[in-house]
Amino acid sequence: MSDFQRPTLCCCRKVLTVPSKSCDGGPAPGHCQRVDIASASNFHSFKLRHFHLDLRLSFVDKEMTGWQVLELVSVQPGIQTLVLDTHPSLLIHSIDCKVFGTGGAPDTSTSLTYRVDPFTDYGSSLNICLPAAALRPHQAFQITVRYTTTDGPAIWWLDSELTCGQTRPLVFTQGHSVCNRSFFPCFDTPAVKSTYSATIRVPEGVTVLMSATHSVFSQQEQAYQFSMEFPVPAYLVALVAGDLQPADIGPRSRVWAEPCVLSSAVNKLGGSVERWLAVAEGLFGPYVWGRYDIVFLPPSFPIVAMENPCLTFIISSILESREFLVIDVIHEIAHGWFGNAVTNATWEEMWLSEGLATYAQRRITTEAYGENTETLRAVYRDRALAHNHRQLCLTLCVSCPGVNPSSLMNLFTYEKGYCFVSYLSQLCGDTQRFDAFLRAYTEKFKFTSVVAHDLLEFFLGFFPELKESSVAQREGLEFERWLNGCGPPLSEPDLSAGSVLTGPVKQLCELWSVDPLDLLTIATFDLSTWSTFQIVLFLDRLLDRSPLPHEVMSRLSRCYSALLDGMNAEVRIRWLQIVVRNGFYPDLSQVRSFLHTHTSRMYTVPLYEDLCSGVMKSFAVEVFYQTQGRLHPNLRRTLQQILSQSSAPPLLAPPPPAPDRPADAPPGSTIALRDVNVSA
């Protein structure tokens, strides 16, 4: 029988004897309490109605000081302790409680006792002893926590030299996945959603933005007031403050950036965002968040982009490549439906956000730019997944107790999740019918958190002919294999539509793999006319084959090195990885120049990992000491860990004699770093 006719799995992966919806808050018949192994909180015992932050930002001390007010209701009797997620870097000063009487007015504030216990390496538990009056079922009460933030993982303080303009300091927060427990005490689980408001007090001249639907600035108090009218999980509460200026790019969109970045952002996105939003609404229903603004952050931003509601955070480095910028912004737009409106209830099923958002992103780009272009981009990502063998041992539903959920998010989450959603689309037999299903899905579950069972049960209910057909008897069993089976996707979408663009890439790769090289035919391929994704796919294939024969590497350098060095960072990082993995010293100066000018995690970490896994570790150490002053402390620590790891055996053979070998070098000797001009 099908998967949904057999005993089904609850959200905590236990077998249910009574099929029904997944649990929500307290236990329901046939269900146990929802469990989030990444949260120390007892969120199932309370209903969080709303919370308010009142914080003063100090750029001098790199601290946020103030208080948080949580409006709670007891939903289970006899619970004497409120447990919130927190972090060792968050200093708790005092906790008070107000219990609301029958008339709705709060009683006198009561000071509470509390303790902080260790939980994991990414957080602690804040245990608060509640007064007797708060223990009654359905009792409303307020908890006020006074605290100060210090050097926690959610809050990134940038000195002025680490910003794009290098004139004023900047601070931003990054809550995904479980970092916001170092920003404010919370139920740090995607299963809990609530509205929130905030008062943020800053020095004069500082602009503050938050992921909120409304904002007001009081010049007299030098404070910003924010409110989010729709319920969101804790990880989607985000803040940025610094020298930021706005520019409208559509009727409901504007970009924010430092003055030196703003014009580039407007030029790259002006007029496009509204078009993408309109396409998305045509596919998946109304955009519920009101505004869609974007703030461009300095290279220290630790990821490419973050889908904070109403205000996408995105790294300014991506402005170098419009093609990558388009895909990243459309992906974050897709999260407005999948991830933000409908959220995965646990981090074990992150694919419910990223897999669906990736599918939605590709539907939007297909409608906006055509199937050929989008399929090329899908081929690029699919190939990257196929060659990341370390991720192929993972399942879509990942359970790793004690492991930081942020470390579980990788290309596999996106691409296998996308393939599973595409498989569901194929089952229903029509893309437009599946679009209609996704519209109904987001309408039914918006502003809630779901598990895979919710999605699949609604899918089979929306397509009853599948549930009742003989095909469903077999396919129901496939759901379990998709979710819990290791290895590559069980099936992949048809990507043949992109062959007109991928064909030349394949032909050129084949030409570079034959011996002897047909240089005349190779010369007929003009990479300057290719799209960024074509060039990236070509370089990725060369990277897969590295190390290459020295003669091939020398010819590649003569043909492409100067051209690629003038292209965007997405192209250059791949070419430089080829240079490093092949130990090609003549182009090592490009690596040094790149690491001196690009200080974002997404570009530095891959190069340092390649440098340290081969014979170039001493060069990596040298460049690190030259550039560490321009690296954010968090990235600096990451690179120090890479550099401090014991050297692996050299992966590359010493290069044969090259034209730039010093005249006094003995025959057959390798080139020492000190003998190479790597500072040009």
N, C-alpha and C positions, 0 to 999 in steps of 0.2 A: 504494500500500500504506500501512498505518498508520505512525504516527511511530515505533513500536517494532519495525517490520519493516525500516525504512530504517536506514542508518548512524546511530547515536545519538550524543548529545553527552555527553562526560565532564563531571565537575563543574567543570572549568576551561574548559568551552565548546568544547573541541576535538572534532572528529569522531572517533569510535571505529570501527575496522574490525571489531572483535570485540565484539558485544553482550554485556555482562555487567554486574555491579553496579558502582556507582561505587567509586573507589579509596578505600582506608582506610589511612592511614599511608603505607607504602611502595608502590611501583608493583606492580600486578597485571597479568596478561596482558591485553593490549588496552587498558590504561589508562596514563596518565601520572600523575605525582605530583599530589596535590591541591594547588591553589594558592589562597592567600588574599591578594589584593593589598593588603589592609589590614594585614597582618602582615609585619614584617621578619624574623621568626624562621624557623629551619629545623626546624619542628616535625615534619616528616615523617621526620627522621633519628633521632628519639628517642621513646621511650615514657615519658610522665610518669605515674609510679605514684601519687604523693602529694606534697603539699607542706605545710609547716608555717610559720606566721608567729609570731614572738615580738616584740611591739611594746609600747613604752611611749608613752602619749599625754601630751603636754604642751599644756594649754590656754593656758598663758602664752606659749610660743614658737610655738604652732600648728604643731607638728611631731609626727610619729611616728618613733621611733628604735628600731632593733633589727635583727633578721635574719630571713632566710627560708632554709629548707632544702628543696631540691628532690630528690626521689628519682627517678632517671632510669635508663633502660636504652638502650644503643645498639642501633639496629635496622638501621643501614646501616654497612658497613665503610668505614674510611678517612676518616671525618668527624673532622677535627682541631679543629673549632671549634663550640662551642655558641653559638647566636645566640638571644637572648631579646629580647622587646619591652620597652622602657623609655621614659622621658620625661626631657627636660632638667631638670624640677623634682625628679627623684629623684636624690639624691646617693649615689653608690656609694663606700663606704669600703674594702672589701676583699672578696675572693672566695677561698674555700678549696674543696678537693675531697677526698673520701674514696672510695676504690675498694674494693669488697667482694671478699674472697677466696673461695676455693672453699668454705670452711666457713661463709660468711655474715657473718663478722666484718669490719668495716672496717679498712683499713690506716691508717697515720699520715696525718693531715691534711696536705695540700700546698697551699701558697699559689699562686694562679694569676695570670697576667697577663691583662689585658683592656683593651678600648678601647670607647668609646662613639662611634658614628657617627650623623650625621643621617639621618633616613629621610623623614619628612613633617612638616608643621606640627603634627601631633598625636602625634608620637612619635619615638623614636630606636631604634637597634639596639645591644644590649649584646653584644659579641663576646668570648667567653671561650675562651682557648686551653686545650685539655684535655691532661692528662698521657697518656703513651703507654699506661698501663695501662687507661685508660678507652676506648681506641679499639677494643678487641676487640668483635666482634659479640655482642650479647646480654649485654654486661657491665653489671652494676649498679653505680651510683656515686651519691654525694651531692654536691650543690653547695650551699655556704652563702654567701649574699650578705648582707653587713652594709651597711645603708643608712639614710638619713634622708629622709623626705618633706618637701617644702616646699610651695609654692603651686601644686599641680597640679590638673588639671581633675576628678580623681576625688574629691578630699577637700574638703569644705565645712565650714569652721570658722565657727560663728556666735557672735558676742559675745552676751552675755545680752540686750541690747536687741533683738536680731533673733529671739529665741525667742518663743513664745506667752506664757509666763509672765513673761518679762523679769527672771528672777531668777538663772539660772545659764546658763553657756555650753553649747553643744551642738556635736557634730561628727557628720557622716554622710558616707558614701561613695556614689557613684553611678557604676557601672562601665559601663553601656550607652552606646555600643556598644564603644568602644575606649579608655575612660578609665582602666581599672584598671591599665594599664601605668605610670601615675603613682602607684599605690598599692603595687605590688610588681612586680618583674621577672617576666615570664611569657611563655608562648605565648599571646599575646592574640588568639586566634582561636576562634570557636565550634566549630571542627572538633576541638579538643582538650578532653577532659574528664578530670577526676581527682577523687579525694577530697582533702580538706584538713582541717587542724586549725589551731588558733590559741591563743596565750596573749596576752591583752591586759591590760596593767597600767595602772591609772588612779588618780587621786587619790580619796581617801575621799569617799563620797557620790555617786559617779558610777556609773550603771547602764550596762552594755554589752550590746548585742544583736548577733547575727550571723545570717546566713542559714545556719544549721547545724541538724543533727538533735539534737545533744546539747550541753548547757552545764552547767558547774559553777563556783561562785564560791568562792574561797579568801579569807576575810576576813583571815587572817594575812598572806598575801602581797599582798593587795589586787589580786588578779588573777582574770580570768575565763578558763576553759578551754572551748574550743569544738571540736566535730568534726562534719564532714559525712561521713556514711557512704556516700553515693551520689555517683557522679562527676558533676561540674558543670563547665561552661566558666568561664574566668576572669571574664567579665563578671558572673556571678551571685554572686560573692563580695562580700558587703556587710556594713557595720558601721555602727552608730549608738551614740553614747555621750552621756549627759546626764542630766537630771533626769526620768527616765521611771518611770512606775508602771503596774502591770498590773491587768487585771480580766478574769476569765473570762467568756466569752459563749457557751460551748458545751463539749462534752466533749473536743474537740481544738483549741479555738480560744480565744485571748484577745487583747484589744487592749492596746497599750502607748501611752502618751501622757504629755505633761506634765500635772501635776495639774489645771490649769485647763481642760483639753480632755477629760479622761478621761470625765467623766459624760456629756457630749454624745455621745461616740463609743459608749459603752455603750447609751445610749438609742436611737441610730440603728441599731445593728447587733445588739443583744441578741436571741438566738434565731434570727436569720436565716441566719447563716453556715453553721451545721450543716445547715440545710434545703437551701441551695444546694449544699453539698458532696455531700449525699445524692442530689440530682437529678443532679449531674454524674457521680457514680459509677454511677448507673443507666444513664446514656447511654454512658459511655466507659470504664468499668472502675474498679478500685480506685484511690483516691488514694494514691500511693506514698510521699509525703514525711512521713507521720506527722502532724505538727502543721501547722495553718494559722493562724498568728498575723499580726496587723496592727499596725504602728507608725505613728502619725500624727505627721507632721513639720511644722515651722513653714512659713510661707508661702514661705520662701526655697528650699524644695525645687524643683528646676528643672523637673520634669515633674509630671503629675497622679499617676501611680502607677508602681511598678516591681515586677515579679513575682519578686523574690528568693525562692528556695525556702525554705519554712517560715516566711518572714517578709516579707510584702508591705509595702513602703514606700508611703505614700500621703500626699498633702498635706492638711493639716488644713482648708484653705479649702473643700474639697469637702463638708465637713459642713453647709454652708449649704443644700445641695440634696440631699435624700435620694434623689431619683430619679436624679441623676447619680452619687451615691455607690453606689447599688445596682448600676448598670451597670458602674462602674469596678471594684468589688470582684469581681463575677462574672467580668469579663474577666480579672482577675488569677488567679482560681481556675482558669479555663480554661487558663491558661498552665501549670498544674501538669501537664497532659497534653501540651499543644502549645507548645513553646518551651523548657520546663525538662526534661521527660522525653525528648522527641524535639525536637532542636534543629536549626535550619538550619546547615549546615556552613560557609557563607560569608555575609557580609552582603549579597552580591549577590542572595540569595534570601531576604530577610527575610520575605517573604510566607508562607513555610512556617511561621513562628511566628505572625505577626500575623493573616494571613488565616484560618488554621485556628482560632486562638484567638477571632477575631471570630465565625466560624461557630459554634463551640462555645458561646460566650457567648449567642448568640441562640437556640440550641437550649435552653440551660438556662433562660433567661428565658421562653421560650415555654412550656416545661413548668411553670414555677413561677407565671407570671402570666397566661398566655393569649396567643393569637396577636395579638389586636387591639393590646394594649399594646406588645408587642415590635415589631410592624410599624410603629407610629408612630415608635419610636426609630430603626428602620432607615430610614424615610423621611427623617427629620431628617439622618442621616449621608449618605444617598445624595444628597440635595439639596446638601449642603455640598460633596461631591465634584464634582458636576456643574457647580458654579459656581466651582470652583478651576481655571481654565483652565491655569494654569502647570504643574499636575501632570499634566494629561491628555497631555502629550507624553512621559511616562515609560513605561517597560515594567515588567512585574513582575520580570524579571531585569535588574537594573541593574548596569552595570559602569562605574565612574568612578574610574580609577586616580588616586591622590593626593588624592581627596576624602574628607573625614571621613565614615565611614558613618553617623554620628549625623545628619548633615544630609540623608541620603537617606530617613529614616523620616518619613513624612507620612501624611495621610489616604488617599492613593492606595494605599499599602502595605496598609492595613487593608481598604479597601472594594473595590478591584479584586481583591485576594486573596480576600476573602469571596465575591465574585461568581463567581470561578473555582471555589472549593470548592462553592458552590451549584450551579454548572453540572455538576460531577461528580456531585453528589447527584441531579440531574435525569436524568443519563444512566443511572444504575442504576435509576431509576424508583420508588424507595420510600425515604422518609426513614428508616424503621426499619432497612432493609437497609444504608443508608449509615452509620447509627449503629454497626451491627455491624462494618462495614469499619473505621471509626475506632477501635473497641475493639481489633480485630486489629492495626491499624497501630501503635498505641501499645504494644501488648504485644510486637510483633516488634522494634521499633526503640527501645524505652525505654533511656535512658542512653547513646544514641548520637547522632551527628550525621548528617544526611541531606541529599541534594540533591533537586531536583525529579524527577530520573530515578527515584530510589528510590520516591518516593510514587506516581508514575504507573505504574511497572512493577508495584508491589504492587497498585495499584488494578485494573489489567487482569488480573492473576493472580487477584484475589479475585472478579472478575466475568468469568469466561472467556467467557460468552455475548456480552459486548461485544467482546472481543478477536477473536472468531471471526465476528462478524456483519458484514454488509455496511455497517451503520451505522458500525462502528469504522473501516472503511477511510477514511471521510470525516472522522470525528471525530478520528482520530489526527492528521490535519493541523491540526485546530483547536488541539490542545495547543500546537503551536509558535507559532501566532498569539496565543494567550492569554499565553504566557510572554514572547514577544519582540516582539510588536506594540505600537505606540504607540496612544494614544487611549483612549477610554472602554471599559468592559467590553463584550465581544462580545454578552453577554446579561445580563439582570438578573433576580433572583428576583421572583416575583409578590408585590407589596406591597398588593394590593387589600383584604386582610383588615383593614387599618388605616383604611379609608375612614370608618368610623363616628366615628373620632377626628380624622382629617385633613380630613373634609368641612367641619366648621364653620370650620376655619382657612382653607381655600380660599375659602369664602363671604365671610368677613370681609375677606380680602385683596382680593377682587374689589370689594367695596363701597367700599374705600378707593382704588380705582383709577378710579372713574367720576367724571365731572364733570357736574352738581354732585353733591356728597356727599349721600347719603341718611342724614342724621344720626339720624332716628327709628329706622330699621332697624338702624343701627350700634349704637344704644344698647341694643338687645335682646340683644347679645352681652356676657355678663358674664365678663370674663377672670379674675376672682377665683375662679371655679369650674373653670377649666381646669387641666390638669396642667402641670407645668413644661415638658415636651417640646412640648405644644401651643403654649404662649406663645413658646418659643424658635423653633419653626418659623414662627410668625406674624412675629416680629421679624426672623428671617433673611430672609424674603421681602421685608419692607420695606427691609432693608439692601441687598438685591440691586437694588432699584429706586432707591436714593438716588443723587444728590440728588433730593428730592421738591419739588413746588411749595411755596412758602412757606406758603400758606394751608392746605395739607394738613398740613404739619409743625406748624403752630400748633394745628390742631384735634387732631392726635394727642397733642400735649403736654397740651392741656386735658382730653382724655378719659382718658389713661393715665399721665401723668408721675408723679403722686402715688402711684398704685397700684403702678407698677413700681418706684419708688424704695424701697418697703418690702419688696420681694421679694428672693430670693436672688441671689448674685453672678452666676450663669449667666444670669439674666434681665437684671440691671442692666447687665452689660458690653455686651450687645447693644443695649439701649436707648441707652446712652451713645455707642456707635459710631454709631448713627443720628443722635444729637444732633450729634456732631462732623462727620460727613460732610455734614450739611446746614447746618453753620455756624449752628446755632440757639442764639444767645447767651443767651436767657432761662433755659435749663436748664444752662448751663455750670457753675454752682455745684455741680451734682450730680457733674460730672466731677471737679472739684477734690476734693470730699468723698470720692469713691470712690478716687481715687489716693492720698489721705492715709491711708485705712484698709486698702487692699488692696495688698500689696507682693509678690505672687507674680508670677512671669514670665508665667503664662498669662493674667493679667488686665492687667498693665501694658503689655507689649509691643504688643498689638493697638491699645490706645488711643494710645500714643505714636506708633505708625506712622501712624495716621489723623490725629492732630493735626499731625504734621510733613509730611504729604503735602498738606495743605490750607493754609488761611490762619491757622491757630492755633498756629504754631510758637513764637511768643513766649510764649504761654500755657503751652505744654509746657515750655519752658525755665524759666519761673517756678516751676511746680509741681515740676519735677525738683530745683531748688535747695532748695526747702522740704522735700522728702521724702528726699533722697539719703542722709541719715544713717541711715535705717531700711531701706535697700536693701542686699542682699548685694553685695559687691564685684563678683562676676561679672555680676549683673544690672545694676549701676551702669555697668559698662563697655559692656554691650550697649546701654543707653539712651543713653549718651554717643555711641556710634557712630551711632545713629538721629538724634540731635539735631545731630551734626556734619555729616551729609550735606547737600550743597548743596540749597537749597530748590527744589522743583519748582514750575512755574507753578501759580498758584492753581487748584484744581479746582472751586471753588464761586464763583458770582457773589455780589457783595455783597448782603446781605439787604435787603429793602425796609424802609421805616420800621416800627418795632415800637413797641408801647405803652410800653416802658420806655426809649425814646430820650430822652437828655437834652434838656431844654427849649431849651437854647441851641445845639443841633446844627443846622448849616445844612441846608436842604432837600437831600435826595438824597445826603447824606454817609453813609459807612459808619460803623459803630460801632467805635470803637477799644477795645482791651481795657481801657485805663485808665478808660473811661467806663462800664464795666459792673461791677455789684456781683457779683464772682465769688467772694467770700470768705464769703458767707452760709452 
